[in-house]
Amino acid sequence: MKANVGSIDRIVRIVAGLALIAWAALFNGPVWAWIGVVPLATGIFRICPAYSLFGLNTCGTKQ
């Protein structure tokens, strides 16, 4: 699979994912906050299955 998550999108996903996970783990946040694992993983691996499904690409490279 080719990367389809760009630089700014990647940073936003990683920060949001870490914030949600920290909220759930450190501050007794709600259980649903563990969903932060998803944006964290898509930010780290630069592949978003939903983007692939809808044909989106924020990388800026031609595919």
Buried (B, 14 or more C-beta within 10 A) or exposed (E): EEBBBBEEBBEBBBEBBBBBBEBBEEEEBEEEBBBBEBBBBBBEEBBBEEBEEEEEBBBEEEE
